[in-house]
C-alpha cells in the first residue's frame, strides 16, 4: 500500500504530461454512451416504448447522410485542432524555451478539446455502422443515437470556440509565467506536506560525520535526470537490510551511469540495497516538478534571462518573472524545512537524503537574473522590491542573511554598471527601503554596499 501511494505521485505527473490520456478516457466514455443509446434504440425498435417527440426521426438513408457528414466534418476539425496545437508548441519552444513545452502539453483545456472531438467522431462512426438493413419492422435506424450525435456536434462547436479563446490566451507570456508559478506553488505545497524536519532530528552532516567512511557504494544503473525518489520504499529497503543509506543526489540532478548513487553502511549490505534501490527512484531524460521545485524556479529564470537578452530586450517580461518568483519564495519562507534524516519505526536512522536548502532556492532565483540585468535599473529595483517582500515573510536570521547578501550584490551591480547617476540613486533608494524592512524585523547588522 505504501509503495502504491508513493508511485502515484510520479505516475500522476507522467500521466498528466501527455496528449493521449484524456482523449482515451473520453473515447471510452463515448463507447459507453453508444452502448447505452444502442440498447434504448433497440428497445424502441422492438416496440418496448415510444420515442419522445424531440427525438429526430427519418429514413435509414437520411440517417446515413447525416452521420457521414458529421463524422467527416468532425475529423476535419480534429486535424485543424492538432495543427493549432503544433503551431502553439512551436511558438512556445521558440519564444519561451524548449523546457516550456511540457507546461503546454499538461494543459487540461487542450487535452479535453482533442478528446471531445475524437470521442464525437468515434460515437458518430459507431452509430453510422449500427444502421441496419430491412427487417420485420423496417430498417433499423438508431434515432436516439442520431439525436445524441447532433447534440454532441453542438457541444463540439462550443468546445471549438472555447479552444480558440483558450489557446489565444494561453500563449500570452503573462499567462505562461502565471501558469508556471501555479505549478511551482503546488510543488512547494507538496514538498512541505511531504514532511518537515522535526526539532529533535539530528543534522544530516552530523550523522554522516559519525559514519565509518567510506562505506559501500551503489552505482547509478542508467544515466538521466533523477525525477522521483520513493522515500518510504527507500526506508523500507534500509530497514529490511539493517543498513543506513545516504542518497547522494536529489530530484533534478543528472546521474551518470556508473557514478556513485548512494553510500551504504555497513558496506556488506550494499549489494542487497542495490537490488532494491532501482525501484526506489525514477530517472528520465528530463526534469519534472514532482519533487524538484528548483525546476519551476529555473523555468521562470530562463524566461527572464531570455527577455533580458539583446535579441529580445523585453524588460517588462523580466519584471513579471521577478514578481512571480517573489510569490513562490514568500511561500517557501518559514515553511521550507525538508527532512533529510529519516528514521524507521524504532527511531533508528535509516535514510539520509539530499534536499535543496532555502539559501540555494533564493540564490537560484536571483543570481542569474541579477547577472543578466546589469545596467538595467528597472530590473535591479524590482529585484530589491521582491527581496523586501520576501524579507517580510522570513522567520529566522539565517534566512534574512541570505536576502541581505543578495541585496548587497544587487546594489554593487548597480553602482558598477548603471551609467546615469539619477538611475543609480533610484536603485539606492529601493535598497534603503529594503534595509528599512529588515530593520523592523531583524537582529542582524546591516551590510555595507561595498562589503
CORHU-V483562 format. One line per field, one symbol per residue. psi: psi as a letter, one per 20 degrees, with the letter a starting at -180 (. if undefined). burial: 1 if it has 16 or more other ideal C-beta (glycine too) atoms within 10 Angstrom, else 0. A space follows every 10 residues. Layout:
psi=???
burial=???
//
This chain:
psi=gghgghhhgg hggghhmrjh gghgghghhh ghgggghggg ggghhjjhrp qrhipprrrh ghgggghggg gggghghghg gggggggghg gghghiqhii hhhhhiphgg ghgghggggg gggggghgii prapahjrpp pnggggghgh ghgghhgghg gggggghhhh ipghhgghgg hghgghhggg gghhpqpqhi pqqhhgghhi qnqirqppqp hpqrpohqpn hhghhhghgh ikrppoohrr phqppppiqp hqpppqhiig ghhhhihhji qpqrirqrjg jnhhggghgg hggggghiqh hglnhhghhg ggghghgghh hhpiinmpph ppqahiipph pprpqprggh ggghhhghgg hijpinhghg ghghgghggh hhiqiqhhgh hghggghhhg hghghhhphp ghghhgghhh ghhghhghhi grjqqpqqhj .
burial=0000010001 0011001010 0110011001 0011001101 1001100000 0000110001 0010011001 1001001100 1001100110 0100110011 1111111001 1111111111 1111111101 1000000001 1111111110 0110010011 0010011001 1010011011 1011101100 1100000000 1001001100 0000110101 0001111111 1011111110 1011111111 1100100000 1111100011 0111011001 1110001111 1111111111 1111111100 0001101111 1111111111 1110111111 1110000011 1111110100 1111110111 0110011011 1111111111 1011000011 1111111111 1011000100 0011011101 1001101100 0100001000 0
//
